């Protein structure tokens, strides 16, 4: 995975690149910057609501922040979106985590 600096350069060239936004969210989450990660997951989902794994990882990140109810709402939105776009694999993972938390 490219570094945060590399991803930010890519983002400067195309601020609406969902893949880059998701990558930045993942990198910030990995580095323990959960609030910043959530911001990038939100930006990713605003640009591409069908980016199903952003819902899953955003929910996990929200949970690390002690925001389980918001995480569950995120998973529910992700499950709906995964159904709409026909992403069975994402739906399965999102549903499993949702079942675990509810």
N, C-alpha and C positions, 0 to 999 in steps of 0.2 A: 504494500500500500504506500502511495506517495506520502510525504510528510505534510504536516499542516501548512507549512510555508508554500510548498508546491501546489497544494490544493487551493490555497488562497489566491495564488497567481492564476490558476485555471478559472477560478470563480470570477476574478476581476475581468477576464476575457469574456465570460458568459455567466452573468449573475443568475440566470434561470436554468442552470444545468443541474437537474435533479440528482444525477449520479455523483457530481462533485459535492453538492450539498449533503447528500447521504454520507459520503466519505468523510467530510468534515465532522459531521455528527458522530460517526463511529470513532474517529480519532480523538475527539474531545471526550467522549465517553470512556475510551480506553485510558486516557490520561487522567481520569478522575474529575473532569470538568463537566459535571452532570448538567448544571443549569445551561451552560453554553451548548452542550449536546442537544438538549431539548429545543433550544432556539433553532438549531440547524435542522433537526427533524421536522419542526414546524414549517420552516421555509421549504424544505424538500416536499412536504405534503401539500403545501400551498401551490407549488409549481406543478406537481404531479400527484394528484390524489390516489392514483393507482399504484404508487410505489409501496406495495403492501408490507414489505419487511421494515419500512420506516415506522409503521404503527407498532409492530412487535418490539422493536428495539427502543422506541420512544417509551413504550409502556414499562419495559424493564428499567429504563433509566429513571422514569418517574417514581417507580417503586423504591429505587435506591435512595431517593430523596424523601421517602416517607409519604408519598402521595398516591397511595394504593387506589383510592376511589377514582382519581383522575386517570390512573393507569388502566383501570378496568374500563372506563369510558372510552379510552383510546383503543383498547383491544376490541371493544364492541364495534367501533367505527371501522376498524381494520377488517374485522370479519365481514361486515356488510360490503366493504369495498372489494375484498377478495372474492366474494360471491358474484358481485357485479362483473368483474373482469375475468372470472373463471380461473382464478389461481388457487387450485385445490391444495397444493403443497403449503402455501402461505396460510390458507384457511385452516388447514390441519394444525399447524404449529400455533397459530393465534388461538384457535379453539381449545387446544390442550392447555395453554397457559391460562386462558380464561376459566376453564374448568377447575384448574388447580387453585385459583385465587377466589373463586366464588362458591 
